[in-house]
Structure formats: structure tokens, C-alpha cells
Amino acid sequence: MCSGIHAIPSGPGEFPEAVYSFVICDKLNVMIDAGVANSVMDVGFLDKLDYVVVTHLHVDHVGALSEIVQRYKSKVIVYNGYSKYLKDPRKINSDARSVLGELVDIYGEVQPTEATFLEVNGGETIDLGEKKMEILYTPGHAKHHISALIDNIVYTGDSAGGRYNGVPIPTTPPPLELNKYIKSLKLQIGLKPRAVGLAHGGLTSPLHLEEHLNQILSKRFKANLDIGGMAEEILNKHLEVNYKALEEALTKENIELD
């Protein structure tokens, strides 16, 4: 039996820390996001996995979902109306190609998932045993984005940026709805969590949330991250896409500052 919280690198061999999946162990075990299809994720410590929360349907968060569900027969929690895209992921893969290009070859394409799907709207509470999991609706990065609050740790998916080498980065690819992204970020700040689980960065201090909000509102969101090698190339590709969409949104949208 597993215990505690596990932040597991679930990116490709070229950059395992590109993505983190989180496993929270209780009477019922839950995983937050499922990494890429070509994942190096090691879940050999798990004897069972009751739920997988899909924060949103991008290739770096659902790539290994089909394999995991086949192994553990997990129930999949996803935003209302979106399980159909996991059953037939052609749109997920084609959208990823249009945004990320050749990175999809490194990550691998999403395969169809057959599972028991629990579609949610946000506001639901699921009893895990000693802990409860609250589902939060956190749109902006994607209109179907959800986050999870468990034991006062918020697992934000891509709704609250990422963090590498102690530096916050935006997770803002197109089609970005920046006002909603900022509202979702403020919602999670208001929870006053004791820690934050970032899909791109792992477990970190809740101070990250304020830092990320401030870097957007001050328009000082570009980072010089020296991590080296193929990992840096992969991260820079994401940042290039994120910066462009964020700059366009800051120009077009009337950002609410209060």
C-alpha cells in the first residue's frame, strides 16, 4: 500500500520534469494528470489507483491515461462534456500538432481511453478516506480546465503557471482566455493553500501563486531558464508559444486588475 503524496516526473526521457503527475494515497488513491504518452513515469509502488483527475485535455496531461486506466481500471474525472475527446482523441492530437508541432513526436500521441468517466462541473467533493477531494473549475488555460484541492494542497494543472529553477513561468498557450485565467489564479490564491502542485514544476510554496499573478499584471513574465540540453529546447518551445499568446491577450483583453 502506498502512503503520502508523490510528485512523479511524467515527461519524456528527454525531459522527465517537463510534466509532473501527482499521486495522493488514502483509502482511495488518486492521480492528478497522466503525463505524456512516451512517459518515464514510475508508478510501480501503486497496488491500486481509484481515480485519475484530468485537469484538461492537452497531450502532456493525458498521454499515458489509456495505459494507466488499462492497468488499474481507474475512474477518470474530467470536465462535463469532454470525455468524448478522450474516447476519440483525434482532436486532442490535431490541436497539439497545430500548437506544438514536432514536440508531439517527442511526447507521443494520445491513444483512445475506455474507462468509467465521471464528468464534473466544479464544486463536487469526493471522499477519499481520511481526506476529501474538492473539484474546482479553473478555466482560462482551457475552457474545460479543472483543479483539485486535497488536504489544503491545490493541484493546479496549468491554471497557475509553472516553475523551474525557482522562477515562475506562464502556462498560456492559445486559445487563451486571460481574464478567466487571472480569475482562476485569484480563486486559488484565495484558498490560502499550504502548498501548490504544479504540473510543470512539482510541489512548491503557495507564494508561487502571487508571484505568477504579479508577473502577468506587471508584464514581466519572460524568464531566462538555463537548464541545458534537450530539456531547455523543449521548455523554450513551450515558452515561445506561451509568451506569444499572453502578449496578444494582454493587448486585446481589458484585464481586470482588482
Backbone hydrogen bonds in HBPLUS format (Angstrom, degrees):
<---DONOR---> <-ACCEPTOR-->    atom                        ^
c    i                          cat <-CA-CA->   ^        H-A-AA   ^      H-
h    n   atom  resd res      DA  || num        DHA   H-A  angle D-A-AA Bond
n    s   type  num  typ     dist DA aas  dist angle  dist       angle   num
A0025-CYS N   A0004-GLY O   2.97 MM  21  5.45 176.2  1.97 168.1 169.1     1
A0006-HIS N   A0023-VAL O   2.85 MM  17  5.06 154.3  1.92 148.6 156.1     2
A0023-VAL N   A0006-HIS O   2.89 MM  17  5.06 157.8  1.94 144.0 151.5     3
A0008-ILE N   A0021-SER O   2.77 MM  13  5.22 171.2  1.78 173.3 170.7     4
A0021-SER N   A0008-ILE O   2.90 MM  13  5.22 166.0  1.92 151.9 153.1     5
A0010-SER N   A0019-VAL O   2.79 MM   9  5.28 173.0  1.79 138.5 140.9     6
A0036-VAL N   A0010-SER O   3.11 MM  26  6.47 162.3  2.14 172.3 170.4     7
A0011-GLY N   A0016-PRO O   2.87 MM   5  4.02 145.7  1.99 131.5 130.6     8
A0040-VAL N   A0011-GLY O   3.08 MM  29  6.37 143.7  2.22 170.6 165.1     9
A0015-PHE N   A0012-PRO O   2.93 MM   3  5.41 147.2  2.04 113.3 122.7    10
A0018-ALA N   A0015-PHE O   2.96 MM   3  5.46 160.3  1.99 121.6 124.1    11
A0020-TYR N   A0199-ALA O   2.65 MM 179  4.78 139.1  1.82 137.8 146.1    12
A0022-PHE N   A0032-ILE O   3.27 MM  10  5.06 159.9  2.32 132.4 138.1    13
A0032-ILE N   A0022-PHE O   2.71 MM  10  5.06 154.0  1.78 146.8 155.9    14
A0024-ILE N   A0030-VAL O   2.86 MM   6  5.40 162.3  1.89 161.1 166.5    15
A0030-VAL N   A0024-ILE O   3.04 MM   6  5.40 163.7  2.07 149.0 154.0    16
A0028-LEU N   A0128-LEU O   2.84 MM 100  4.87 145.8  1.95 153.2 152.7    17
A0050-ASP N   A0029-ASN O   2.97 MM  21  5.29 129.1  2.24 125.5 139.1    18
A0051-TYR N   A0029-ASN O   3.10 MM  22  6.51 153.6  2.18 153.3 159.8    19
A0031-MET N   A0051-TYR O   2.91 MM  20  6.27 153.6  1.98 141.8 149.6    20
A0053-VAL N   A0031-MET O   2.74 MM  22  6.14 164.3  1.76 167.3 171.4    21
A0033-ASP N   A0053-VAL O   2.79 MM  20  5.77 162.6  1.82 160.0 166.2    22
A0034-ALA N   A0061-HIS O   2.79 MM  27  5.22 168.5  1.80 143.3 140.9    23
A0063-GLY N   A0035-GLY O   2.73 MM  28  5.68 122.3  2.07 162.3 161.9    24
A0038-ASN N   A0107-TYR O   2.83 MM  69  5.42 154.1  1.89 156.3 153.8    25
A0046-LEU N   A0043-VAL O   3.00 MM   3  5.64 166.2  2.02 120.1 124.7    26
A0075-LYS N   A0050-ASP O   2.91 MM  25  6.12 173.0  1.92 144.7 142.3    27
A0052-VAL N   A0075-LYS O   2.83 MM  23  6.28 144.0  1.96 159.7 167.4    28
A0077-ILE N   A0052-VAL O   2.84 MM  25  6.10 165.6  1.86 153.3 158.2    29
A0054-VAL N   A0077-ILE O   2.87 MM  23  5.98 178.8  1.87 169.3 169.7    30
A0146-ILE N   A0055-THR O   2.88 MM  91  4.80 154.9  1.95 135.2 143.6    31
A0061-HIS N   A0058-HIS O   2.83 MM   3  5.55 163.4  1.85 130.8 134.3    32
A0065-LEU N   A0062-VAL O   3.20 MM   3  5.09 159.2  2.24 103.3 109.2    33
A0068-ILE N   A0064-ALA O   3.05 MM   4  6.25 163.3  2.08 157.3 162.4    34
A0069-VAL N   A0065-LEU O   2.88 MM   4  6.05 167.9  1.90 162.2 165.1    35
A0070-GLN N   A0066-SER O   2.99 MM   4  6.15 155.7  2.05 146.0 152.9    36
A0071-ARG N   A0067-GLU O   3.07 MM   4  6.28 149.9  2.17 142.6 150.4    37
A0072-TYR N   A0068-ILE O   2.93 MM   4  6.13 164.1  1.96 157.3 160.8    38
A0073-LYS N   A0069-VAL O   2.71 MM   4  4.84 142.1  1.85 137.7 142.9    39
A0076-VAL N   A0116-THR O   2.93 MM  40  6.25 160.8  1.97 152.6 159.0    40
A0118-LEU N   A0076-VAL O   2.74 MM  42  5.95 166.0  1.76 155.1 156.7    41
A0078-VAL N   A0118-LEU O   3.13 MM  40  6.37 155.9  2.19 143.1 148.7    42
A0120-VAL N   A0078-VAL O   2.92 MM  42  6.16 150.7  2.00 145.4 154.3    43
A0082-TYR N   A0079-TYR O   3.14 MM   3  5.86 156.3  2.19 148.4 147.9    44
A0080-ASN N   A0120-VAL O   2.74 MM  40  5.02 142.2  1.88 158.7 149.5    45
A0085-TYR N   A0082-TYR O   3.17 MM   3  5.67 146.9  2.29 111.2 118.7    46
A0086-LEU N   A0083-SER O   2.98 MM   3  5.21 138.9  2.15 104.0 116.0    47
A0087-LYS N   A0083-SER O   3.07 MM   4  6.45 147.7  2.17 150.9 160.6    48
A0088-ASP N   A0084-LYS O   3.06 MM   4  6.22 147.6  2.17 137.2 145.6    49
A0113-THR N   A0086-LEU O   2.89 MM  27  5.60 156.9  1.95 137.8 143.7    50
A0093-ASN N   A0089-PRO O   3.00 MM   4  6.29 164.9  2.03 162.8 165.6    51
A0094-SER N   A0090-ARG O   2.93 MM   4  6.09 161.3  1.97 148.9 154.6    52
A0095-ASP N   A0091-LYS O   2.86 MM   4  5.87 165.2  1.88 152.3 156.5    53
A0096-ALA N   A0092-ILE O   3.07 MM   4  6.18 153.0  2.14 140.6 148.2    54
A0097-ARG N   A0093-ASN O   3.01 MM   4  6.26 153.8  2.08 145.4 152.1    55
A0098-SER N   A0094-SER O   3.11 MM   4  6.39 153.8  2.18 145.8 152.1    56
A0099-VAL N   A0095-ASP O   3.17 MM   4  6.43 138.3  2.35 142.6 153.2    57
A0099-VAL N   A0096-ALA O   3.20 MM   3  5.21 130.1  2.46  95.7 108.5    58
A0100-LEU N   A0096-ALA O   2.68 MM   4  5.56 166.5  1.70 160.1 164.6    59
A0101-GLY N   A0097-ARG O   2.97 MM   4  4.50 139.5  2.14 113.7 122.1    60
A0103-LEU N   A0100-LEU O   3.27 MM   3  5.58 164.1  2.30 131.5 128.3    61
A0104-VAL N   A0101-GLY O   3.18 MM   3  6.19 164.5  2.20 126.8 129.5    62
A0105-ASP N   A0102-GLU O   2.99 MM   3  5.42 140.4  2.15 108.4 118.5    63
A0106-ILE N   A0103-LEU O   3.01 MM   3  5.14 126.5  2.31  98.6 112.5    64
A0107-TYR N   A0103-LEU O   2.92 MM   4  6.26 159.1  1.97 154.3 160.5    65
A0108-GLY N   A0104-VAL O   2.70 MM   4  5.52 151.5  1.78 142.2 150.4    66
A0123-GLY N   A0135-ILE O   2.70 MM  12  5.47 176.5  1.70 147.6 148.6    67
A0135-ILE N   A0124-GLU O   2.88 MM  11  5.36 165.4  1.90 158.0 162.3    68
A0126-ILE N   A0133-MET O   2.77 MM   7  5.08 161.1  1.80 147.8 154.2    69
A0133-MET N   A0126-ILE O   2.81 MM   7  5.08 166.3  1.82 149.6 154.3    70
A0128-LEU N   A0131-LYS O   2.88 MM   3  5.41 155.1  1.94 152.2 157.9    71
A0134-GLU N   A0149-LEU O   2.92 MM  15  5.08 167.0  1.94 146.0 149.4    72
A0149-LEU N   A0134-GLU O   2.89 MM  15  5.08 161.8  1.92 149.4 155.4    73
A0136-LEU N   A0147-SER O   2.90 MM  11  5.02 174.5  1.90 141.7 142.5    74
A0147-SER N   A0136-LEU O   2.87 MM  11  5.02 154.7  1.93 138.5 146.2    75
A0138-THR N   A0145-HIS O   2.97 MM   7  5.40 152.0  2.05 133.0 139.5    76
A0177-GLU N   A0140-GLY O   3.10 MM  37  4.63 169.6  2.11 137.2 139.1    77
A0145-HIS N   A0142-ALA O   3.21 MM   3  5.27 158.4  2.25 117.8 115.2    78
A0148-ALA N   A0155-TYR O   3.11 MM   7  5.18 159.8  2.15 138.8 144.9    79
A0155-TYR N   A0148-ALA O   2.76 MM   7  5.18 172.7  1.76 163.0 165.2    80
A0150-ILE N   A0153-ILE O   2.98 MM   3  5.37 164.4  2.01 153.0 152.2    81
A0153-ILE N   A0150-ILE O   2.97 MM   3  5.37 148.1  2.07 113.1 122.4    82
A0194-ARG N   A0152-ASN O   2.86 MM  42  5.91 158.5  1.91 164.7 171.9    83
A0154-VAL N   A0195-ALA O   3.30 MM  41  6.73 153.4  2.37 154.3 149.7    84
A0197-GLY N   A0154-VAL O   2.85 MM  43  6.10 167.8  1.87 145.9 148.7    85
A0156-THR N   A0197-GLY O   3.03 MM  41  6.16 142.6  2.17 149.6 159.6    86
A0159-SER N   A0156-THR O   2.91 MM   3  5.48 170.9  1.92 144.0 145.8    87
A0199-ALA N   A0157-GLY O   3.44 MM  42  4.97 157.4  2.50 135.9 134.9    88
A0162-GLY N   A0169-ILE O   2.86 MM   7  5.08 159.7  1.90 142.9 149.5    89
A0169-ILE N   A0162-GLY O   2.90 MM   7  5.08 155.3  1.96 129.5 130.8    90
A0163-ARG N   A0200-HIS O   2.76 MM  37  6.33 151.0  1.84 153.1 161.8    91
A0164-TYR N   A0167-VAL O   3.10 MM   3  5.37 153.3  2.17 147.4 145.4    92
A0167-VAL N   A0164-TYR O   2.92 MM   3  5.37 160.6  1.96 116.1 122.6    93
A0181-TYR N   A0177-GLU O   2.93 MM   4  6.19 150.8  2.02 148.3 157.8    94
A0182-ILE N   A0178-LEU O   2.85 MM   4  6.11 161.1  1.88 158.7 161.9    95
A0183-LYS N   A0179-ASN O   2.97 MM   4  6.22 157.1  2.02 144.3 150.9    96
A0184-SER N   A0180-LYS O   2.87 MM   4  6.06 156.7  1.93 148.4 154.4    97
A0185-LEU N   A0181-TYR O   2.96 MM   4  6.20 151.4  2.05 144.0 152.3    98
A0186-LYS N   A0182-ILE O   2.87 MM   4  6.15 158.8  1.91 151.1 156.6    99
A0187-LEU N   A0183-LYS O   2.87 MM   4  6.08 150.3  1.96 144.0 152.6   100
A0188-GLN N   A0184-SER O   3.13 MM   4  6.38 155.0  2.19 144.1 149.3   101
A0189-ILE N   A0185-LEU O   2.95 MM   4  6.27 147.0  2.07 145.5 155.5   102
A0190-GLY N   A0186-LYS O   2.91 MM   4  6.10 156.8  1.97 148.5 154.3   103
A0191-LEU N   A0188-GLN O   3.28 MM   3  5.18 145.3  2.41  93.7 103.3   104
A0192-LYS N   A0189-ILE O   3.02 MM   3  5.64 159.5  2.06 118.2 124.5   105
A0196-VAL N   A0204-THR O   2.93 MM   8  5.31 161.3  1.97 153.6 155.3   106
A0204-THR N   A0196-VAL O   2.80 MM   8  5.31 152.8  1.87 153.0 162.2   107
A0198-LEU N   A0202-GLY O   2.92 MM   4  4.90 172.9  1.93 129.8 128.4   108
A0202-GLY N   A0198-LEU O   2.93 MM   4  4.90 149.2  2.03 139.6 137.9   109
A0208-HIS N   A0205-SER O   3.11 MM   3  5.88 166.0  2.13 118.9 122.9   110
A0209-LEU N   A0206-PRO O   3.12 MM   3  5.81 143.6  2.26 117.1 123.2   111
A0211-GLU N   A0207-LEU O   3.09 MM   4  6.34 165.6  2.11 155.6 160.2   112
A0212-HIS N   A0208-HIS O   2.82 MM   4  6.00 159.0  1.86 156.2 161.3   113
A0213-LEU N   A0209-LEU O   3.03 MM   4  6.26 159.9  2.07 145.8 151.5   114
A0214-ASN N   A0210-GLU O   2.91 MM   4  6.07 165.9  1.93 153.2 157.0   115
A0215-GLN N   A0211-GLU O   2.99 MM   4  6.20 150.0  2.08 144.4 152.3   116
A0216-ILE N   A0212-HIS O   3.22 MM   4  6.47 146.9  2.34 144.8 152.4   117
A0217-LEU N   A0213-LEU O   3.02 MM   4  6.29 173.3  2.02 160.1 161.0   118
A0218-SER N   A0214-ASN O   2.90 MM   4  5.86 150.0  1.99 145.1 152.7   119
A0220-ARG N   A0215-GLN O   2.92 MM   5  4.96 136.2  2.11 142.7 153.7   120
A0219-LYS N   A0216-ILE O   2.98 MM   3  4.92 148.4  2.09 100.1 110.1   121
A0232-GLU N   A0228-GLY O   3.19 MM   4  5.09 151.0  2.28 121.7 124.9   122
A0233-GLU N   A0229-GLY O   3.30 MM   4  6.71 152.3  2.38 142.6 150.4   123
A0234-ILE N   A0230-MET O   2.94 MM   4  6.22 160.0  1.98 155.1 159.5   124
A0235-LEU N   A0231-ALA O   2.96 MM   4  6.18 168.3  1.98 151.8 155.2   125
A0236-ASN N   A0232-GLU O   2.85 MM   4  5.91 160.8  1.89 147.4 153.2   126
A0237-LYS N   A0233-GLU O   3.08 MM   4  6.25 145.2  2.21 140.4 148.8   127
A0238-HIS N   A0234-ILE O   3.24 MM   4  6.62 158.7  2.29 149.4 153.9   128
A0239-LEU N   A0235-LEU O   2.90 MM   4  6.20 163.8  1.92 153.7 158.7   129
A0240-GLU N   A0236-ASN O   2.86 MM   4  5.96 155.8  1.91 145.4 151.4   130
A0241-VAL N   A0237-LYS O   3.25 MM   4  6.51 160.6  2.29 146.4 150.3   131
A0242-ASN N   A0238-HIS O   2.84 MM   4  6.09 162.7  1.87 155.5 161.2   132
A0243-TYR N   A0239-LEU O   2.75 MM   4  5.79 169.3  1.76 156.1 158.6   133
A0244-LYS N   A0240-GLU O   3.27 MM   4  6.32 164.2  2.30 141.2 145.4   134
A0245-ALA N   A0241-VAL O   3.23 MM   4  6.45 168.4  2.24 150.7 153.3   135
A0246-LEU N   A0242-ASN O   2.97 MM   4  6.07 159.2  2.01 150.4 156.8   136
A0247-GLU N   A0243-TYR O   2.84 MM   4  5.98 163.8  1.86 155.5 159.6   137
A0248-GLU N   A0244-LYS O   3.06 MM   4  6.24 160.4  2.10 147.7 153.0   138
A0249-ALA N   A0245-ALA O   2.97 MM   4  6.14 154.9  2.03 143.9 151.0   139
A0250-LEU N   A0246-LEU O   2.90 MM   4  6.09 158.2  1.94 151.8 157.4   140
A0251-THR N   A0247-GLU O   3.15 MM   4  6.32 140.6  2.31 139.0 148.8   141
A0252-LYS N   A0248-GLU O   2.99 MM   4  6.20 152.4  2.07 146.9 154.3   142
A0253-GLU N   A0249-ALA O   2.78 MM   4  5.51 168.1  1.79 151.7 155.8   143
